[in-house]
Amino acid sequence: PYGKATCADSRNYLPSLQFTFRAIRSGTPGINPITPQTSKNLKIIDPTDLSGSQLIQIARQAIQNPNWIVFAFDGIGVGKKSIDHKAHRTLLDFLVTNQDILATAPVIKVTEQLAQAPSSQLI
């Protein structure tokens, strides 16, 4: 769930999932350090109400530090928690334009890379 690491009965669900999944989105907002341990408690960026320029600013922060971002898209252009189509396109254009200084990949692929080479710069 976005912004919550607990179930409906207020119990933390993360310990129950640690041995079942290689990557777990905690629902906590934020950016992740690039370490293998991070993959079991991933912070997310909920882009729902963010503009394209705000998304790019978050990506730039990760490039400068370097850190790992998990953008949690729930929909694009349509849906209750969807991101504006133009904002999404602006972010994608930025990511493509800057392929030489960042990498994009599905969460599970990043988790596998971190297990092999923890110092990789990923976004």
N, C-alpha and C positions, 0 to 999 in steps of 0.2 A: 504493500500500500504506500501511496505517496505520503511522505512525512511521518510515517509511523513504523516503529519496529516492534509493535505489539499487536496481539490478536484482540478480538472483541472483548475477551475477559481480562484484558490488560496484561497478559503474560507475554514476555519477550519470546518471539518465535525463532529468532536467529540460532540459538543453541540447538534447537531441534533439527535445523536444516544443515548444519555444518558438515555432517558426514554424508549427506545425500547429494549435495550439489557442489560443483566446482566454483560457481560464482553466485552470489546472493546480493540482490539490490535491497538495501536496508530500508529505503524510503526516506532516510535522513538527507536533507538538502546539503549540497556541498560538492567540493572537488576532492579527488582522491590522490594521495601520494602514490608513486609508482613502486609498489612493493608487492610481492606475492601474497602476503597476509591480507592486503586490502580487498582482494577478490571475494572474501567471505563476509564482507560488511561494506558493500559499495554504497557510497553516497551518490545522490543523483541530482541532476538539474532538471527541474520541471519547467519546460519552456512555454507552458500554456499562455501566459500573458506577456511574454517577452517579445520585443521587436527584433528584427534582423540585426540591427546594430548592437543591441544588448547581447544577443547570442554570440556575435563576433567578439565582443569585449571579453566575454567569459572564455572563449577559445584562446584569445591572446594571452590571458592570465595563465592558462595551462601551458602554453608554449614558452612563456618567459620563466616559469618556475622550475622545471617542467613537472606537470601533473597529468592525471588521467581523468577525463570527463566522461560521465555517462549521461547523455541527454536522454531523458525518459519521454519519448514521444508517444502520446496516447492516440493521436489522430492528427491528420494534416488537412486543414480547411473545413472539416466536417466533424461534428461530435462535441460532446459536453466539455471535454478537456483537450480540445484540439488546438494546435498552433495555427496561426494565420499562414496561408499558403505562401504569401510574399516573404514573410519572415523566414520561413523554411528555405525558400529558394535563395534568399540572401546568404544564409548560413552555408548552404551547399556550394554556392559560387565561391565563397571565401575558402572553404575547405579544398576545393579543386584547385583554385589559384595558388594555394600555399602547400601543395603536396610535397614540395621539396623540404619543408621544415616541420611537417607533422605527418602523422599516420592516422588513418581511420580504419576501424575493424569492428566486427561483432564482438560483444563482451566475451564470449567463450574463447575466441581466438586470442584476444588480449591476455586473458587468464593463462592460456597455454604458453604464450610468449614470455610472460612474466615468470613462469615456473622455470623456463629455460635460460632467460637472459634478463634479470630484473632491472638492469639499467637502461633498457630501451626507452626511447621517447615516444610515447603514444598519446593519442587524444581520442 
